[in-house]
Amino acid sequence: MWIAVPLLRPMIALLTINVFVAEWNNYIWPLVSLTTPAKRPLTVGLAFLTSSYPGDYGQLMAGYAIASIPLLLLFIFGMKQFVQGLTSGAIKI
């Protein structure tokens, strides 16, 4: 237990990043199952914004930039763990 958990930390971080990105970018299931616009996730809301205002690129890019902030933060913190795991197993000659 004391040895396995620190060694598994990079893999847990990578799995967390992959699952979060997959759920964050989930589009089809919320589009089909949710009927009220207030409960739509950000990806579905951005798709409706794209179809509602097709030429307003400033508003669309602001929405996409705000939507990418949680993914970037998770990636930064997760990659720290991942790189530490890669360098901890390296052999110095």
MMTF fields as JSON, N, C-alpha, C and O atoms, coordinates in Angstrom:
{
  "mmtfVersion": "1.0.0",
  "mmtfProducer": "UNKNOWN",
  "numBonds": 371,
  "numAtoms": 372,
  "numGroups": 93,
  "numChains": 1,
  "numModels": 1,
  "chainsPerModel": [1],
  "groupsPerChain": [93],
  "chainIdList": ["A"],
  "bondAtomList": [4, 2, 8, 6, 12, 10, 16, 14, 20, 18, 24, 22, 28, 26, 32, 30, 36, 34, 40, 38, 44, 42, 48, 46, 52, 50, 56, 54, 60, 58, 64, 62, 68, 66, 72, 70, 76, 74, 80, 78, 84, 82, 88, 86, 92, 90, 96, 94, 100, 98, 104, 102, 108, 106, 112, 110, 116, 114, 120, 118, 124, 122, 128, 126, 132, 130, 136, 134, 140, 138, 144, 142, 148, 146, 152, 150, 156, 154, 160, 158, 164, 162, 168, 166, 172, 170, 176, 174, 180, 178, 184, 182, 188, 186, 192, 190, 196, 194, 200, 198, 204, 202, 208, 206, 212, 210, 216, 214, 220, 218, 224, 222, 228, 226, 232, 230, 236, 234, 240, 238, 244, 242, 248, 246, 252, 250, 256, 254, 260, 258, 264, 262, 268, 266, 272, 270, 276, 274, 280, 278, 284, 282, 288, 286, 292, 290, 296, 294, 300, 298, 304, 302, 308, 306, 312, 310, 316, 314, 320, 318, 324, 322, 328, 326, 332, 330, 336, 334, 340, 338, 344, 342, 348, 346, 352, 350, 356, 354, 360, 358, 364, 362, 368, 366],
  "bondOrderList": [1, 1, 1, 1, 1, 1, 1, 1, 1, 1, 1, 1, 1, 1, 1, 1, 1, 1, 1, 1, 1, 1, 1, 1, 1, 1, 1, 1, 1, 1, 1, 1, 1, 1, 1, 1, 1, 1, 1, 1, 1, 1, 1, 1, 1, 1, 1, 1, 1, 1, 1, 1, 1, 1, 1, 1, 1, 1, 1, 1, 1, 1, 1, 1, 1, 1, 1, 1, 1, 1, 1, 1, 1, 1, 1, 1, 1, 1, 1, 1, 1, 1, 1, 1, 1, 1, 1, 1, 1, 1, 1, 1],
  "groupList": [{"groupName": "MET", "atomNameList": ["N", "CA", "C", "O"], "elementList": ["N", "C", "C", "O"], "formalChargeList": [0, 0, 0, 0], "bondAtomList": [1, 0, 2, 1, 3, 2], "bondOrderList": [1, 1, 2], "singleLetterCode": "M", "chemCompType": "L-PEPTIDE LINKING"}, {"groupName": "TRP", "atomNameList": ["N", "CA", "C", "O"], "elementList": ["N", "C", "C", "O"], "formalChargeList": [0, 0, 0, 0], "bondAtomList": [1, 0, 2, 1, 3, 2], "bondOrderList": [1, 1, 2], "singleLetterCode": "W", "chemCompType": "L-PEPTIDE LINKING"}, {"groupName": "ILE", "atomNameList": ["N", "CA", "C", "O"], "elementList": ["N", "C", "C", "O"], "formalChargeList": [0, 0, 0, 0], "bondAtomList": [1, 0, 2, 1, 3, 2], "bondOrderList": [1, 1, 2], "singleLetterCode": "I", "chemCompType": "L-PEPTIDE LINKING"}, {"groupName": "ALA", "atomNameList": ["N", "CA", "C", "O"], "elementList": ["N", "C", "C", "O"], "formalChargeList": [0, 0, 0, 0], "bondAtomList": [1, 0, 2, 1, 3, 2], "bondOrderList": [1, 1, 2], "singleLetterCode": "A", "chemCompType": "L-PEPTIDE LINKING"}, {"groupName": "VAL", "atomNameList": ["N", "CA", "C", "O"], "elementList": ["N", "C", "C", "O"], "formalChargeList": [0, 0, 0, 0], "bondAtomList": [1, 0, 2, 1, 3, 2], "bondOrderList": [1, 1, 2], "singleLetterCode": "V", "chemCompType": "L-PEPTIDE LINKING"}, {"groupName": "PRO", "atomNameList": ["N", "CA", "C", "O"], "elementList": ["N", "C", "C", "O"], "formalChargeList": [0, 0, 0, 0], "bondAtomList": [1, 0, 2, 1, 3, 2], "bondOrderList": [1, 1, 2], "singleLetterCode": "P", "chemCompType": "L-PEPTIDE LINKING"}, {"groupName": "LEU", "atomNameList": ["N", "CA", "C", "O"], "elementList": ["N", "C", "C", "O"], "formalChargeList": [0, 0, 0, 0], "bondAtomList": [1, 0, 2, 1, 3, 2], "bondOrderList": [1, 1, 2], "singleLetterCode": "L", "chemCompType": "L-PEPTIDE LINKING"}, {"groupName": "ARG", "atomNameList": ["N", "CA", "C", "O"], "elementList": ["N", "C", "C", "O"], "formalChargeList": [0, 0, 0, 0], "bondAtomList": [1, 0, 2, 1, 3, 2], "bondOrderList": [1, 1, 2], "singleLetterCode": "R", "chemCompType": "L-PEPTIDE LINKING"}, {"groupName": "THR", "atomNameList": ["N", "CA", "C", "O"], "elementList": ["N", "C", "C", "O"], "formalChargeList": [0, 0, 0, 0], "bondAtomList": [1, 0, 2, 1, 3, 2], "bondOrderList": [1, 1, 2], "singleLetterCode": "T", "chemCompType": "L-PEPTIDE LINKING"}, {"groupName": "ASN", "atomNameList": ["N", "CA", "C", "O"], "elementList": ["N", "C", "C", "O"], "formalChargeList": [0, 0, 0, 0], "bondAtomList": [1, 0, 2, 1, 3, 2], "bondOrderList": [1, 1, 2], "singleLetterCode": "N", "chemCompType": "L-PEPTIDE LINKING"}, {"groupName": "PHE", "atomNameList": ["N", "CA", "C", "O"], "elementList": ["N", "C", "C", "O"], "formalChargeList": [0, 0, 0, 0], "bondAtomList": [1, 0, 2, 1, 3, 2], "bondOrderList": [1, 1, 2], "singleLetterCode": "F", "chemCompType": "L-PEPTIDE LINKING"}, {"groupName": "GLU", "atomNameList": ["N", "CA", "C", "O"], "elementList": ["N", "C", "C", "O"], "formalChargeList": [0, 0, 0, 0], "bondAtomList": [1, 0, 2, 1, 3, 2], "bondOrderList": [1, 1, 2], "singleLetterCode": "E", "chemCompType": "L-PEPTIDE LINKING"}, {"groupName": "TYR", "atomNameList": ["N", "CA", "C", "O"], "elementList": ["N", "C", "C", "O"], "formalChargeList": [0, 0, 0, 0], "bondAtomList": [1, 0, 2, 1, 3, 2], "bondOrderList": [1, 1, 2], "singleLetterCode": "Y", "chemCompType": "L-PEPTIDE LINKING"}, {"groupName": "SER", "atomNameList": ["N", "CA", "C", "O"], "elementList": ["N", "C", "C", "O"], "formalChargeList": [0, 0, 0, 0], "bondAtomList": [1, 0, 2, 1, 3, 2], "bondOrderList": [1, 1, 2], "singleLetterCode": "S", "chemCompType": "L-PEPTIDE LINKING"}, {"groupName": "LYS", "atomNameList": ["N", "CA", "C", "O"], "elementList": ["N", "C", "C", "O"], "formalChargeList": [0, 0, 0, 0], "bondAtomList": [1, 0, 2, 1, 3, 2], "bondOrderList": [1, 1, 2], "singleLetterCode": "K", "chemCompType": "L-PEPTIDE LINKING"}, {"groupName": "GLY", "atomNameList": ["N", "CA", "C", "O"], "elementList": ["N", "C", "C", "O"], "formalChargeList": [0, 0, 0, 0], "bondAtomList": [1, 0, 2, 1, 3, 2], "bondOrderList": [1, 1, 2], "singleLetterCode": "G", "chemCompType": "PEPTIDE LINKING"}, {"groupName": "ASP", "atomNameList": ["N", "CA", "C", "O"], "elementList": ["N", "C", "C", "O"], "formalChargeList": [0, 0, 0, 0], "bondAtomList": [1, 0, 2, 1, 3, 2], "bondOrderList": [1, 1, 2], "singleLetterCode": "D", "chemCompType": "L-PEPTIDE LINKING"}, {"groupName": "GLN", "atomNameList": ["N", "CA", "C", "O"], "elementList": ["N", "C", "C", "O"], "formalChargeList": [0, 0, 0, 0], "bondAtomList": [1, 0, 2, 1, 3, 2], "bondOrderList": [1, 1, 2], "singleLetterCode": "Q", "chemCompType": "L-PEPTIDE LINKING"}],
  "groupTypeList": [0, 1, 2, 3, 4, 5, 6, 6, 7, 5, 0, 2, 3, 6, 6, 8, 2, 9, 4, 10, 4, 3, 11, 1, 9, 9, 12, 2, 1, 5, 6, 4, 13, 6, 8, 8, 5, 3, 14, 7, 5, 6, 8, 4, 15, 6, 3, 10, 6, 8, 13, 13, 12, 5, 15, 16, 12, 15, 17, 6, 0, 3, 15, 12, 3, 2, 3, 13, 2, 5, 6, 6, 6, 6, 10, 2, 10, 15, 0, 14, 17, 10, 4, 17, 15, 6, 8, 13, 15, 3, 2, 14, 2],
  "groupIdList": [1, 2, 3, 4, 5, 6, 7, 8, 9, 10, 11, 12, 13, 14, 15, 16, 17, 18, 19, 20, 21, 22, 23, 24, 25, 26, 27, 28, 29, 30, 31, 32, 33, 34, 35, 36, 37, 38, 39, 40, 41, 42, 43, 44, 45, 46, 47, 48, 49, 50, 51, 52, 53, 54, 55, 56, 57, 58, 59, 60, 61, 62, 63, 64, 65, 66, 67, 68, 69, 70, 71, 72, 73, 74, 75, 76, 77, 78, 79, 80, 81, 82, 83, 84, 85, 86, 87, 88, 89, 90, 91, 92, 93],
  "secStructList": [7, 6, 6, 2, 2, 2, 2, 2, 2, 2, 2, 2, 2, 2, 2, 2, 2, 2, 2, 2, 2, 2, 2, 2, 6, 7, 7, 2, 2, 2, 2, 2, 2, 7, 7, 1, 4, 4, 4, 7, 7, 2, 2, 2, 2, 2, 2, 2, 2, 2, 2, 2, 1, 6, 6, 7, 2, 2, 2, 2, 2, 2, 2, 2, 2, 2, 2, 2, 2, 2, 2, 2, 2, 2, 2, 2, 2, 2, 2, 2, 2, 2, 2, 2, 2, 2, 2, 2, 6, 7, 7, 7, 7],
  "xCoordList": [0.823, 0.0, 0.863, 0.603, 1.893, 2.738, 3.6, 4.018, 3.862, 4.691, 3.826, 4.196, 2.696, 1.874, 1.202, 1.154, 0.688, -0.073, 0.807, 0.386, 2.014, 2.848, 3.264, 3.424, 3.44, 3.793, 2.606, 2.79, 1.398, 0.199, -0.273, -1.162, 0.298, -0.156, -0.144, -1.117, 0.898, 0.857, -0.247, -0.878, -0.478, -1.525, -2.92, -3.824, -3.082, -4.368, -4.601, -5.722, -3.554, -3.683, -4.039, -4.893, -3.405, -3.701, -5.125, -5.823, -5.552, -6.915, -7.931, -8.972, -7.631, -8.521, -8.643, -9.741, -7.522, -7.549, -8.379, -9.211, -8.169, -8.894, -10.398, -11.195, -10.786, -12.212, -12.863, -13.975, -12.18, -12.756, -12.927, -13.955, -11.934, -12.037, -13.157, -13.89, -13.294, -14.366, -15.741, -16.648, -15.904, -17.198, -17.444, -18.586, -16.393, -16.541, -16.975, -17.761, -16.473, -16.797, -18.009, -18.303, -18.708, -19.886, -20.951, -21.33, -21.416, -22.328, -23.66, -24.718, -23.622, -24.83, -25.825, -27.008, -25.376, -26.307, -27.013, -28.233, -26.323, -27.064, -27.987, -29.041, -27.604, -28.45, -29.761, -30.816, -29.696, -30.879, -31.727, -32.955, -31.094, -31.841, -32.368, -33.394, -31.704, -32.14, -33.089, -32.848, -34.172, -35.163, -35.136, -35.521, -34.693, -34.676, -33.316, -32.278, -33.319, -32.047, -31.178, -29.963, -31.776, -30.997, -30.103, -29.117, -30.428, -29.657, -28.644, -27.959, -28.541, -27.599, -26.158, -25.863, -25.266, -23.856, -23.25, -23.887, -22.048, -21.401, -21.181, -21.317, -20.845, -20.594, -21.857, -21.8, -22.98, -24.242, -24.647, -25.138, -24.445, -24.75, -23.9, -24.393, -22.633, -21.78, -22.197, -22.082, -22.674, -23.155, -24.412, -24.563, -25.314, -26.495, -26.115, -26.742, -25.106, -24.636, -24.031, -24.204, -23.327, -22.739, -23.816, -23.681, -24.878, -25.941, -26.825, -27.429, -26.91, -27.748, -27.074, -27.723, -25.777, -25.017, -23.839, -22.706, -24.089, -23.017, -21.882, -20.779, -22.089, -21.038, -20.358, -19.397, -20.821, -20.275, -19.118, -19.286, -17.943, -16.8, -16.212, -15.626, -16.35, -15.822, -16.524, -15.879, -17.831, -18.612, -18.357, -18.264, -18.246, -17.979, -16.597, -16.457, -15.584, -14.231, -14.113, -13.359, -14.837, -14.845, -15.471, -14.973, -16.54, -17.173, -16.269, -16.188, -15.577, -14.663, -13.467, -12.992, -12.976, -11.837, -12.23, -11.467, -13.401, -13.875, -14.13, -13.871, -14.631, -14.903, -13.62, -13.646, -12.511, -11.268, -10.487, -9.529, -10.847, -10.099, -10.067, -8.98, -11.181, -11.085, -10.223, -9.522, -10.271, -9.446, -7.964, -7.137, -7.632, -6.235, -5.72, -4.592, -6.518, -6.099, -5.894, -4.907, -6.811, -6.663, -5.445, -4.742, -5.195, -4.039, -2.737, -1.798, -2.669, -1.454, -1.164, -0.031, -2.166, -1.944, -1.726, -0.945, -2.383, -2.208, -0.875, -0.271, -0.411, 0.866, 2.023, 3.055, 1.879, 2.922, 3.115, 4.248, 2.03, 2.098, 2.647, 3.438, 2.226, 2.65, 4.148, 4.823, 4.676, 6.098, 6.918, 8.001, 6.425, 7.123, 7.205, 8.217, 6.165, 6.188, 7.162, 7.81, 7.274, 8.231, 9.667, 10.521, 9.93, 11.301, 11.692, 12.883, 10.74, 11.09, 11.556, 12.298, 11.132, 11.541, 12.751, 13.189, 13.299, 14.456, 15.719, 15.885, 16.583, 17.848, 18.959, 19.1, 19.736, 20.868, 22.115, 22.413, 22.825, 24.052, 25.26, 26.394],
  "yCoordList": [-1.195, 0.0, 1.252, 2.194, 1.261, 2.45, 2.636, 3.752, 1.56, 1.645, 1.829, 2.571, 1.17, 1.149, 2.487, 2.918, 3.143, 4.382, 5.498, 6.154, 5.752, 6.788, 6.45, 7.347, 5.169, 4.79, 4.892, 5.085, 4.766, 4.859, 6.286, 6.514, 7.243, 8.633, 9.176, 9.826, 8.953, 9.449, 8.797, 9.455, 7.51, 6.835, 7.301, 7.408, 7.574, 8.109, 9.498, 9.829, 10.309, 11.646, 11.557, 12.307, 10.664, 10.501, 9.996, 10.471, 9.054, 8.546, 9.637, 9.738, 10.445, 11.552, 12.551, 13.013, 12.883, 13.822, 13.25, 13.957, 11.988, 11.385, 11.302, 11.597, 10.907, 10.793, 12.172, 12.348, 13.148, 14.487, 15.107, 15.724, 14.948, 15.497, 14.799, 15.449, 13.497, 12.777, 13.233, 13.404, 13.43, 13.876, 15.346, 15.752, 16.145, 17.574, 17.798, 18.703, 16.987, 17.133, 16.301, 16.194, 15.718, 14.925, 15.832, 16.849, 15.463, 16.333, 15.652, 16.245, 14.442, 13.798, 13.468, 13.784, 12.843, 12.437, 13.635, 13.579, 14.707, 15.851, 16.506, 17.026, 16.485, 17.074, 16.31, 16.91, 14.992, 14.159, 14.141, 14.19, 14.071, 13.809, 15.062, 14.989, 16.194, 17.388, 18.213, 18.45, 18.645, 19.425, 20.903, 21.736, 21.248, 22.657, 23.279, 22.667, 24.478, 25.123, 25.486, 25.623, 25.643, 26.025, 24.895, 25.15, 23.658, 22.514, 22.0, 21.01, 22.654, 22.207, 22.425, 23.439, 21.494, 21.727, 22.754, 23.176, 23.132, 24.199, 23.847, 24.711, 22.607, 22.227, 22.319, 22.754, 21.914, 22.005, 23.467, 23.874, 24.256, 25.691, 26.399, 27.276, 26.03, 26.634, 26.217, 27.007, 25.001, 24.562, 25.338, 25.712, 25.582, 26.387, 27.84, 28.503, 28.342, 29.704, 29.822, 30.839, 28.79, 28.791, 28.815, 29.515, 28.054, 28.04, 29.282, 29.667, 29.913, 31.107, 32.356, 33.188, 32.48, 33.653, 33.189, 33.163, 32.823, 32.21, 33.16, 32.684, 34.449, 35.363, 36.108, 36.837, 35.95, 36.695, 35.915, 35.217, 36.039, 35.232, 35.689, 34.878, 36.944, 37.417, 36.768, 36.319, 36.722, 36.098, 34.588, 34.012, 33.96, 32.517, 32.189, 31.244, 32.947, 32.675, 32.95, 32.265, 33.929, 34.184, 33.001, 32.594, 32.458, 31.287, 30.079, 29.343, 29.856, 28.719, 28.887, 27.911, 30.111, 30.35, 30.105, 29.502, 30.562, 30.336, 28.848, 28.342, 28.149, 26.717, 25.898, 24.801, 26.398, 25.63, 25.837, 25.103, 26.793, 27.076, 25.876, 25.54, 25.209, 24.048, 22.919, 22.243, 22.714, 21.668, 22.012, 21.139, 23.268, 23.665, 23.542, 23.096, 23.927, 23.807, 22.346, 22.009, 21.496, 20.079, 19.489, 18.658, 19.909, 19.42, 19.86, 19.07, 21.096, 21.598, 20.824, 20.392, 20.642, 19.919, 18.425, 17.804, 17.853, 16.436, 16.132, 15.095, 17.016, 16.783, 16.885, 16.244, 17.667, 17.737, 16.347, 15.89, 15.686, 14.341, 13.346, 12.467, 13.49, 12.562, 12.675, 11.653, 13.88, 14.08, 13.613, 13.057, 13.828, 13.328, 11.803, 11.232, 11.151, 9.697, 9.208, 8.177, 9.935, 9.541, 9.719, 8.871, 10.806, 11.067, 10.257, 10.049, 9.799, 9.011, 7.607, 6.982, 7.113, 5.782, 5.784, 4.726, 6.959, 7.032, 6.558, 6.751, 5.951, 5.45, 6.395, 6.677, 6.872, 7.738, 6.88, 6.022, 7.124, 6.366, 7.236, 6.786],
  "zCoordList": [0.0, 0.0, 0.0, -0.749, 0.845, 0.947, -0.298, -0.604, -1.006, -2.209, -3.448, -4.358, -3.491, -4.698, -4.976, -6.128, -3.963, -4.192, -4.754, -5.707, -4.215, -4.847, -6.274, -7.102, -6.565, -7.927, -8.88, -10.082, -8.352, -9.186, -9.414, -10.235, -8.711, -8.807, -10.24, -10.622, -11.062, -12.451, -13.28, -14.107, -13.059, -13.825, -13.406, -14.236, -12.123, -11.648, -12.23, -12.618, -12.293, -12.876, -14.358, -14.831, -15.086, -16.507, -16.722, -17.618, -15.921, -16.023, -15.692, -16.342, -14.689, -14.33, -15.473, -15.783, -16.096, -17.225, -18.366, -18.936, -18.707, -19.83, -19.572, -20.462, -18.377, -18.061, -18.022, -18.521, -17.433, -17.358, -18.745, -19.023, -19.613, -20.964, -21.737, -22.482, -21.568, -22.269, -21.798, -22.612, -20.5, -19.991, -20.281, -20.496, -20.29, -20.561, -22.003, -22.284, -22.905, -24.322, -24.733, -25.924, -23.779, -24.083, -24.711, -24.13, -25.874, -26.617, -26.923, -26.712, -27.408, -27.923, -26.809, -26.938, -25.723, -24.673, -24.021, -23.865, -23.635, -23.085, -24.106, -23.742, -25.369, -26.408, -26.545, -26.755, -26.427, -26.59, -25.321, -25.4, -24.165, -22.937, -22.231, -21.556, -22.366, -21.637, -22.488, -23.672, -21.857, -22.592, -22.236, -23.056, -21.036, -20.637, -20.978, -20.728, -21.541, -21.898, -20.691, -20.831, -19.514, -18.333, -17.837, -17.144, -18.176, -17.695, -18.715, -18.458, -19.856, -20.881, -20.42, -19.788, -20.725, -20.413, -21.375, -22.34, -21.095, -21.838, -23.303, -24.168, -23.594, -24.982, -25.839, -26.989, -25.283, -26.028, -26.174, -27.227, -25.124, -25.2, -26.245, -26.955, -26.345, -27.371, -28.77, -29.707, -28.927, -30.241, -30.641, -31.804, -29.684, -29.981, -30.239, -31.066, -29.548, -29.782, -31.176, -31.848, -31.607, -32.943, -34.019, -35.023, -33.811, -34.822, -34.745, -35.746, -33.575, -33.439, -34.0, -34.633, -33.764, -34.215, -35.072, -34.594, -36.329, -37.124, -37.502, -37.773, -37.534, -37.962, -36.834, -37.079, -35.612, -34.477, -33.866, -32.865, -34.475, -34.054, -32.727, -32.011, -32.385, -31.11, -29.927, -28.98, -29.989, -28.918, -28.866, -27.781, -30.011, -30.042, -29.485, -28.709, -29.867, -29.379, -27.887, -27.196, -27.382, -25.935, -25.196, -24.146, -25.727, -25.119, -25.149, -24.165, -26.274, -26.37, -25.445, -24.866, -25.3, -24.404, -22.955, -22.2, -22.563, -21.193, -20.958, -19.866, -21.965, -21.82, -21.705, -21.146, -22.213, -22.162, -20.874, -20.633, -20.043, -18.816, -17.865, -17.394, -17.55, -16.651, -17.208, -16.456, -18.523, -19.123, -19.029, -18.765, -19.242, -19.137, -17.712, -17.502, -16.74, -15.342, -14.947, -14.295, -15.336, -15.026, -15.723, -15.149, -16.941, -17.68, -17.015, -16.918, -16.56, -15.914, -14.638, -14.425, -13.787, -12.539, -12.768, -12.047, -13.732, -14.02, -14.677, -14.401, -15.538, -16.201, -15.222, -15.425, -14.176, -13.15, -12.532, -12.38, -12.183, -11.618, -12.641, -12.299, -13.885, -14.927, -15.189, -15.313, -15.274, -15.52, -14.321, -14.5, -13.11, -11.93, -11.951, -11.545, -12.415, -12.519, -13.572, -13.387, -14.678, -15.703, -15.229, -15.489, -14.542, -14.115, -12.881, -12.651, -12.087, -10.902, -11.27, -10.512, -12.411, -12.835, -13.742, -14.193, -14.016, -14.901, -14.19, -12.985, -14.944, -14.394, -14.85, -16.04, -13.897, -14.224, -14.387, -13.555, -15.456, -15.721, -15.447, -15.609]
}
